Amino acid sequence: MPSDYAHFNRTLRHLGDAVRAKVIARDDVLAYAQDVTNRYLEGTMQARALGKKYGYSGDFEIIEAIYTVQIAQEPHLRRWDLYFHSQAAPNAVRNRKAYFHQLLHSHSAGQTKAPLSVLNLASGPARDVRDVREWVLDNPDREVFFDCVDAEIHAIERARKLCAPFAKRVEFYHRNVLRFLPAKGYELVWSAGLFDYLTDRTFVYLLKALMAVTKRGGEVVVGNFSEHNPSRDYMELLGDWVLQHRTQDHLRELALEAGAAADSIEVMWEPEGVNLFLHSRREGGGRGRGARTSESAALRKQQRLRAFLQPRSLSARSCLPPVVLACSSFTRATCCGLGGPRAWRLLAGGAQGKAQLCELAIFLPQTS
């Protein structure tokens, strides 16, 4: 129940602290989580995330399930999915769509009628592109075309089906993103959920390559989870879903290392404050815009902040069940990691300070 979420988050934080202090091994926690999930939680978002159907965390199916707020129908499993979707990280993922649409608006506002070319790297199920039809309906005079690149063929096949209603606007490429060589330039390069899986060295290498295919006056925008991620312990300890969390300063440093000019770099975020977005503009004209001055950059930043950083007015929260909405971002921001149901208890025992996990059964689904 939502009233239990705070206590559950607190015990997860305590468990995470114990792992970080090396009181208990992370592998032991994961083994226990896997056993409990296999026994009691088959079919839940927890099971799908931990199962890694395609061999890695965050595959296109789990991302699509997050975007569409998929919830098990069985009553004894439903509560676990409601808890999963109430967390900051899934909400941040869903907020990407609105952020992307805001980018399209800012790049097309005041433009000539020339088409806008967008590269979507590691596009997955392309839900952000598929739902662009909403933006297209609101902006009928603006043409936009997408090149979507993903290394997973199943993701490409799924995305093609989802984007079939406007297939003429979307091209799909089954490529390793690190080896993809575009034959043209783009006004906007977008990669929402790839860079926080990359090491710093690969991050810089790929960002530099993307900046090279960005037209003058365009920009590269890449997402990366911030160190302010209240869902981190749940993701890493119960889901074996490990990301390269980075700070705003760290992202700026990597952009500078990739060759971006200091005054062309911005770091923004979505309403949860979990998903950061590194913006790297390529200065100069193009598409009749003229050079972007620092003043116009500041104005665009203010406009994006006013338009997007409305904590409860945006995002996919409108499609969440009421029980999920009961745990607001404000609640998470103030008590996440300080509260949550007593699913786990860490007991220190023995002269050697060994740790045990117990009492999870209190919160396991009741099938009878």
Order of alpha helices (4+ residues) and beta strands (2+ residues): alpha-alpha-alpha-alpha-alpha-alpha-beta-alpha-alpha-beta-alpha-beta-beta-alpha-beta-alpha-beta-beta-alpha-alpha-alpha-beta-beta
